[in-house]
Amino acid sequence: MKTFKTLLSKFRREEDGAALVEYGVALLVVILVGTTALVTLANNTGTLFQGAADASDEVVGAIPAEGDGT
């Protein structure tokens, strides 16, 4: 039982555990912010490319096909 009490008091004195938890929380925040940024960027990029595709469809649709006689 003495060993357990010694271990418990040593754990209370050392701050390595608290620092590890703080680094874990900081890492979680960075991951969440990074994921949110990537999802937003992907959505904006998809919208941008869809707009370009729609514009090119309008341009290609305005060109008469060969053999139309127009």
Helices and strands as residue ranges (DSSP letters): H 2-13, H 16-62
